Amino acid sequence: MKRYSSWQDMIECGKHILSTIGIFNSVLDEVPFGEILMEKWIGRI
């Protein structure tokens, strides 16, 4: 992890993470077997 020089950098990083999660969730909603793949993927961790 890099050090954040300001709160603004942390907020921008947070927004990027949230938008990435949002895109990922929307893809899973469109794919019927998305939840099954998620369970298998989480099971490997």
N, CA, C and O atoms as a Maestro MAE file, in Angstrom:
{
 s_m_m2io_version
 :::
 2.0.0
}

f_m_ct {
 s_m_title
 :::
 protein
 m_atom[180] {
  # First column is atom index #
  i_m_mmod_type
  r_m_x_coord
  r_m_y_coord
  r_m_z_coord
  i_m_residue_number
  s_m_chain_name
  s_m_pdb_residue_name
  s_m_pdb_atom_name
  i_m_atomic_number
  :::
  1 25 0.840 -1.205 0.000 1 A "MET " " N  " 7
  2 3 0.000 0.000 0.000 1 A "MET " " CA " 6
  3 2 0.869 1.248 0.000 1 A "MET " " C  " 6
  4 15 1.845 1.345 0.744 1 A "MET " " O  " 8
  5 25 0.500 2.190 -0.841 2 A "LYS " " N  " 7
  6 3 1.227 3.458 -0.827 2 A "LYS " " CA " 6
  7 2 0.677 4.355 0.277 2 A "LYS " " C  " 6
  8 15 -0.472 4.217 0.696 2 A "LYS " " O  " 8
  9 25 1.512 5.267 0.733 3 A "ARG " " N  " 7
  10 3 1.039 6.227 1.733 3 A "ARG " " CA " 6
  11 2 0.233 7.308 1.027 3 A "ARG " " C  " 6
  12 15 0.583 7.756 -0.065 3 A "ARG " " O  " 8
  13 25 -0.855 7.717 1.676 4 A "TYR " " N  " 7
  14 3 -1.692 8.756 1.086 4 A "TYR " " CA " 6
  15 2 -1.236 10.110 1.589 4 A "TYR " " C  " 6
  16 15 -1.066 10.310 2.792 4 A "TYR " " O  " 8
  17 25 -1.037 11.043 0.665 5 A "SER " " N  " 7
  18 3 -0.528 12.360 1.034 5 A "SER " " CA " 6
  19 2 -1.632 13.231 1.621 5 A "SER " " C  " 6
  20 15 -1.347 14.205 2.318 5 A "SER " " O  " 8
  21 25 -2.880 12.892 1.348 6 A "SER " " N  " 7
  22 3 -3.974 13.703 1.874 6 A "SER " " CA " 6
  23 2 -5.244 12.867 1.956 6 A "SER " " C  " 6
  24 15 -5.336 11.784 1.378 6 A "SER " " O  " 8
  25 25 -6.228 13.399 2.691 7 A "TRP " " N  " 7
  26 3 -7.522 12.714 2.775 7 A "TRP " " CA " 6
  27 2 -8.148 12.617 1.395 7 A "TRP " " C  " 6
  28 15 -8.847 11.651 1.090 7 A "TRP " " O  " 8
  29 25 -7.893 13.633 0.549 8 A "GLN " " N  " 7
  30 3 -8.482 13.630 -0.789 8 A "GLN " " CA " 6
  31 2 -8.023 12.400 -1.573 8 A "GLN " " C  " 6
  32 15 -8.807 11.795 -2.305 8 A "GLN " " O  " 8
  33 25 -6.751 12.037 -1.416 9 A "ASP " " N  " 7
  34 3 -6.246 10.845 -2.108 9 A "ASP " " CA " 6
  35 2 -6.965 9.597 -1.611 9 A "ASP " " C  " 6
  36 15 -7.326 8.724 -2.400 9 A "ASP " " O  " 8
  37 25 -7.170 9.518 -0.299 10 A "MET " " N  " 7
  38 3 -7.862 8.353 0.265 10 A "MET " " CA " 6
  39 2 -9.291 8.280 -0.255 10 A "MET " " C  " 6
  40 15 -9.779 7.203 -0.599 10 A "MET " " O  " 8
  41 25 -9.964 9.436 -0.312 11 A "ILE " " N  " 7
  42 3 -11.350 9.463 -0.789 11 A "ILE " " CA " 6
  43 2 -11.411 9.043 -2.255 11 A "ILE " " C  " 6
  44 15 -12.291 8.275 -2.645 11 A "ILE " " O  " 8
  45 25 -10.483 9.542 -3.064 12 A "GLU " " N  " 7
  46 3 -10.466 9.173 -4.482 12 A "GLU " " CA " 6
  47 2 -10.247 7.667 -4.641 12 A "GLU " " C  " 6
  48 15 -10.878 7.030 -5.484 12 A "GLU " " O  " 8
  49 25 -9.356 7.106 -3.833 13 A "CYS " " N  " 7
  50 3 -9.105 5.663 -3.887 13 A "CYS " " CA " 6
  51 2 -10.368 4.911 -3.492 13 A "CYS " " C  " 6
  52 15 -10.727 3.917 -4.123 13 A "CYS " " O  " 8
  53 25 -11.042 5.385 -2.447 14 A "GLY " " N  " 7
  54 3 -12.283 4.749 -1.996 14 A "GLY " " CA " 6
  55 2 -13.353 4.778 -3.078 14 A "GLY " " C  " 6
  56 15 -14.058 3.791 -3.293 14 A "GLY " " O  " 8
  57 25 -13.470 5.916 -3.758 15 A "LYS " " N  " 7
  58 3 -14.459 6.024 -4.837 15 A "LYS " " CA " 6
  59 2 -14.143 5.027 -5.939 15 A "LYS " " C  " 6
  60 15 -15.045 4.396 -6.490 15 A "LYS " " O  " 8
  61 25 -12.861 4.886 -6.261 16 A "HIS " " N  " 7
  62 3 -12.452 3.960 -7.320 16 A "HIS " " CA " 6
  63 2 -12.815 2.523 -6.935 16 A "HIS " " C  " 6
  64 15 -13.330 1.764 -7.756 16 A "HIS " " O  " 8
  65 25 -12.539 2.155 -5.665 17 A "ILE " " N  " 7
  66 3 -12.855 0.806 -5.191 17 A "ILE " " CA " 6
  67 2 -14.362 0.571 -5.241 17 A "ILE " " C  " 6
  68 15 -14.814 -0.477 -5.703 17 A "ILE " " O  " 8
  69 25 -15.145 1.553 -4.763 18 A "LEU " " N  " 7
  70 3 -16.599 1.394 -4.746 18 A "LEU " " CA " 6
  71 2 -17.152 1.272 -6.162 18 A "LEU " " C  " 6
  72 15 -18.050 0.466 -6.403 18 A "LEU " " O  " 8
  73 25 -16.631 2.058 -7.101 19 A "SER " " N  " 7
  74 3 -17.128 1.983 -8.475 19 A "SER " " CA " 6
  75 2 -16.769 0.638 -9.096 19 A "SER " " C  " 6
  76 15 -17.550 0.078 -9.866 19 A "SER " " O  " 8
  77 25 -15.581 0.118 -8.760 20 A "THR " " N  " 7
  78 3 -15.177 -1.191 -9.276 20 A "THR " " CA " 6
  79 2 -16.097 -2.281 -8.741 20 A "THR " " C  " 6
  80 15 -16.517 -3.167 -9.485 20 A "THR " " O  " 8
  81 25 -16.414 -2.211 -7.428 21 A "ILE " " N  " 7
  82 3 -17.325 -3.187 -6.823 21 A "ILE " " CA " 6
  83 2 -18.703 -3.074 -7.469 21 A "ILE " " C  " 6
  84 15 -19.352 -4.087 -7.729 21 A "ILE " " O  " 8
  85 25 -19.153 -1.842 -7.731 22 A "GLY " " N  " 7
  86 3 -20.461 -1.638 -8.355 22 A "GLY " " CA " 6
  87 2 -20.532 -2.271 -9.734 22 A "GLY " " C  " 6
  88 15 -21.526 -2.913 -10.075 22 A "GLY " " O  " 8
  89 25 -19.481 -2.094 -10.528 23 A "ILE " " N  " 7
  90 3 -19.436 -2.691 -11.865 23 A "ILE " " CA " 6
  91 2 -19.450 -4.215 -11.743 23 A "ILE " " C  " 6
  92 15 -20.148 -4.895 -12.495 23 A "ILE " " O  " 8
  93 25 -18.674 -4.749 -10.789 24 A "PHE " " N  " 7
  94 3 -18.591 -6.191 -10.594 24 A "PHE " " CA " 6
  95 2 -19.955 -6.756 -10.214 24 A "PHE " " C  " 6
  96 15 -20.370 -7.793 -10.730 24 A "PHE " " O  " 8
  97 25 -20.661 -6.056 -9.293 25 A "ASN " " N  " 7
  98 3 -21.983 -6.508 -8.864 25 A "ASN " " CA " 6
  99 2 -22.979 -6.471 -10.013 25 A "ASN " " C  " 6
  100 15 -23.796 -7.383 -10.145 25 A "ASN " " O  " 8
  101 25 -22.930 -5.430 -10.854 26 A "SER " " N  " 7
  102 3 -23.877 -5.334 -11.964 26 A "SER " " CA " 6
  103 2 -23.634 -6.458 -12.968 26 A "SER " " C  " 6
  104 15 -24.580 -6.979 -13.560 26 A "SER " " O  " 8
  105 25 -22.371 -6.832 -13.160 27 A "VAL " " N  " 7
  106 3 -22.059 -7.945 -14.062 27 A "VAL " " CA " 6
  107 2 -22.615 -9.242 -13.487 27 A "VAL " " C  " 6
  108 15 -23.195 -10.045 -14.218 27 A "VAL " " O  " 8
  109 25 -22.442 -9.453 -12.176 28 A "LEU " " N  " 7
  110 3 -22.952 -10.670 -11.558 28 A "LEU " " CA " 6
  111 2 -24.470 -10.727 -11.649 28 A "LEU " " C  " 6
  112 15 -25.036 -11.806 -11.826 28 A "LEU " " O  " 8
  113 25 -25.146 -9.567 -11.530 29 A "ASP " " N  " 7
  114 3 -26.607 -9.546 -11.624 29 A "ASP " " CA " 6
  115 2 -27.067 -9.976 -13.014 29 A "ASP " " C  " 6
  116 15 -28.115 -10.606 -13.155 29 A "ASP " " O  " 8
  117 25 -26.291 -9.641 -14.034 30 A "GLU " " N  " 7
  118 3 -26.670 -9.975 -15.402 30 A "GLU " " CA " 6
  119 2 -26.377 -11.435 -15.734 30 A "GLU " " C  " 6
  120 15 -27.003 -12.011 -16.624 30 A "GLU " " O  " 8
  121 25 -25.427 -12.028 -15.020 31 A "VAL " " N  " 7
  122 3 -25.052 -13.416 -15.307 31 A "VAL " " CA " 6
  123 2 -25.707 -14.339 -14.281 31 A "VAL " " C  " 6
  124 15 -25.412 -14.236 -13.090 31 A "VAL " " O  " 8
  125 25 -26.596 -15.243 -14.722 32 A "PRO " " N  " 7
  126 3 -27.336 -16.106 -13.787 32 A "PRO " " CA " 6
  127 2 -26.427 -16.940 -12.898 32 A "PRO " " C  " 6
  128 15 -26.735 -17.142 -11.723 32 A "PRO " " O  " 8
  129 25 -25.329 -17.422 -13.429 33 A "PHE " " N  " 7
  130 3 -24.453 -18.287 -12.633 33 A "PHE " " CA " 6
  131 2 -23.377 -17.489 -11.913 33 A "PHE " " C  " 6
  132 15 -22.434 -18.067 -11.373 33 A "PHE " " O  " 8
  133 25 -23.508 -16.165 -11.901 34 A "GLY " " N  " 7
  134 3 -22.521 -15.319 -11.229 34 A "GLY " " CA " 6
  135 2 -22.371 -15.665 -9.758 34 A "GLY " " C  " 6
  136 15 -21.257 -15.721 -9.236 34 A "GLY " " O  " 8
  137 25 -23.516 -15.903 -9.078 35 A "GLU " " N  " 7
  138 3 -23.445 -16.209 -7.650 35 A "GLU " " CA " 6
  139 2 -22.726 -17.525 -7.408 35 A "GLU " " C  " 6
  140 15 -21.964 -17.648 -6.449 35 A "GLU " " O  " 8
  141 25 -22.959 -18.502 -8.259 36 A "ILE " " N  " 7
  142 3 -22.292 -19.799 -8.104 36 A "ILE " " CA " 6
  143 2 -20.789 -19.630 -8.286 36 A "ILE " " C  " 6
  144 15 -20.001 -20.199 -7.530 36 A "ILE " " O  " 8
  145 25 -20.390 -18.846 -9.293 37 A "LEU " " N  " 7
  146 3 -18.965 -18.605 -9.515 37 A "LEU " " CA " 6
  147 2 -18.357 -17.882 -8.323 37 A "LEU " " C  " 6
  148 15 -17.238 -18.188 -7.911 37 A "LEU " " O  " 8
  149 25 -19.102 -16.912 -7.762 38 A "MET " " N  " 7
  150 3 -18.603 -16.181 -6.601 38 A "MET " " CA " 6
  151 2 -18.361 -17.141 -5.448 38 A "MET " " C  " 6
  152 15 -17.316 -17.084 -4.800 38 A "MET " " O  " 8
  153 25 -19.329 -18.029 -5.187 39 A "GLU " " N  " 7
  154 3 -19.188 -18.967 -4.074 39 A "GLU " " CA " 6
  155 2 -17.963 -19.853 -4.270 39 A "GLU " " C  " 6
  156 15 -17.225 -20.104 -3.317 39 A "GLU " " O  " 8
  157 25 -17.738 -20.323 -5.479 40 A "LYS " " N  " 7
  158 3 -16.568 -21.163 -5.747 40 A "LYS " " CA " 6
  159 2 -15.288 -20.363 -5.570 40 A "LYS " " C  " 6
  160 15 -14.305 -20.859 -5.021 40 A "LYS " " O  " 8
  161 25 -15.309 -19.093 -6.051 41 A "TRP " " N  " 7
  162 3 -14.117 -18.248 -5.963 41 A "TRP " " CA " 6
  163 2 -13.809 -17.932 -4.511 41 A "TRP " " C  " 6
  164 15 -12.654 -17.998 -4.092 41 A "TRP " " O  " 8
  165 25 -14.847 -17.585 -3.731 42 A "ILE " " N  " 7
  166 3 -14.645 -17.284 -2.306 42 A "ILE " " CA " 6
  167 2 -14.179 -18.547 -1.581 42 A "ILE " " C  " 6
  168 15 -13.363 -18.474 -0.662 42 A "ILE " " O  " 8
  169 25 -14.696 -19.693 -1.991 43 A "GLY " " N  " 7
  170 3 -14.327 -20.944 -1.339 43 A "GLY " " CA " 6
  171 2 -12.850 -21.276 -1.502 43 A "GLY " " C  " 6
  172 15 -12.286 -22.011 -0.691 43 A "GLY " " O  " 8
  173 25 -12.221 -20.741 -2.543 44 A "ARG " " N  " 7
  174 3 -10.802 -21.032 -2.783 44 A "ARG " " CA " 6
  175 2 -9.889 -20.181 -1.923 44 A "ARG " " C  " 6
  176 15 -8.731 -20.533 -1.698 44 A "ARG " " O  " 8
  177 25 -10.411 -19.056 -1.440 45 A "ILE " " N  " 7
  178 3 -9.561 -18.148 -0.661 45 A "ILE " " CA " 6
  179 2 -9.295 -18.750 0.714 45 A "ILE " " C  " 6
  180 15 -8.599 -18.145 1.529 45 A "ILE " " O  " 8
  :::
 }
 m_bond[179] {
  # First column is bond index #
  i_m_from
  i_m_to
  i_m_order
  :::
  1 1 2 1
  2 2 3 1
  3 3 4 2
  4 3 5 1
  5 5 6 1
  6 6 7 1
  7 7 8 2
  8 7 9 1
  9 9 10 1
  10 10 11 1
  11 11 12 2
  12 11 13 1
  13 13 14 1
  14 14 15 1
  15 15 16 2
  16 15 17 1
  17 17 18 1
  18 18 19 1
  19 19 20 2
  20 19 21 1
  21 21 22 1
  22 22 23 1
  23 23 24 2
  24 23 25 1
  25 25 26 1
  26 26 27 1
  27 27 28 2
  28 27 29 1
  29 29 30 1
  30 30 31 1
  31 31 32 2
  32 31 33 1
  33 33 34 1
  34 34 35 1
  35 35 36 2
  36 35 37 1
  37 37 38 1
  38 38 39 1
  39 39 40 2
  40 39 41 1
  41 41 42 1
  42 42 43 1
  43 43 44 2
  44 43 45 1
  45 45 46 1
  46 46 47 1
  47 47 48 2
  48 47 49 1
  49 49 50 1
  50 50 51 1
  51 51 52 2
  52 51 53 1
  53 53 54 1
  54 54 55 1
  55 55 56 2
  56 55 57 1
  57 57 58 1
  58 58 59 1
  59 59 60 2
  60 59 61 1
  61 61 62 1
  62 62 63 1
  63 63 64 2
  64 63 65 1
  65 65 66 1
  66 66 67 1
  67 67 68 2
  68 67 69 1
  69 69 70 1
  70 70 71 1
  71 71 72 2
  72 71 73 1
  73 73 74 1
  74 74 75 1
  75 75 76 2
  76 75 77 1
  77 77 78 1
  78 78 79 1
  79 79 80 2
  80 79 81 1
  81 81 82 1
  82 82 83 1
  83 83 84 2
  84 83 85 1
  85 85 86 1
  86 86 87 1
  87 87 88 2
  88 87 89 1
  89 89 90 1
  90 90 91 1
  91 91 92 2
  92 91 93 1
  93 93 94 1
  94 94 95 1
  95 95 96 2
  96 95 97 1
  97 97 98 1
  98 98 99 1
  99 99 100 2
  100 99 101 1
  101 101 102 1
  102 102 103 1
  103 103 104 2
  104 103 105 1
  105 105 106 1
  106 106 107 1
  107 107 108 2
  108 107 109 1
  109 109 110 1
  110 110 111 1
  111 111 112 2
  112 111 113 1
  113 113 114 1
  114 114 115 1
  115 115 116 2
  116 115 117 1
  117 117 118 1
  118 118 119 1
  119 119 120 2
  120 119 121 1
  121 121 122 1
  122 122 123 1
  123 123 124 2
  124 123 125 1
  125 125 126 1
  126 126 127 1
  127 127 128 2
  128 127 129 1
  129 129 130 1
  130 130 131 1
  131 131 132 2
  132 131 133 1
  133 133 134 1
  134 134 135 1
  135 135 136 2
  136 135 137 1
  137 137 138 1
  138 138 139 1
  139 139 140 2
  140 139 141 1
  141 141 142 1
  142 142 143 1
  143 143 144 2
  144 143 145 1
  145 145 146 1
  146 146 147 1
  147 147 148 2
  148 147 149 1
  149 149 150 1
  150 150 151 1
  151 151 152 2
  152 151 153 1
  153 153 154 1
  154 154 155 1
  155 155 156 2
  156 155 157 1
  157 157 158 1
  158 158 159 1
  159 159 160 2
  160 159 161 1
  161 161 162 1
  162 162 163 1
  163 163 164 2
  164 163 165 1
  165 165 166 1
  166 166 167 1
  167 167 168 2
  168 167 169 1
  169 169 170 1
  170 170 171 1
  171 171 172 2
  172 171 173 1
  173 173 174 1
  174 174 175 1
  175 175 176 2
  176 175 177 1
  177 177 178 1
  178 178 179 1
  179 179 180 2
  :::
 }
}
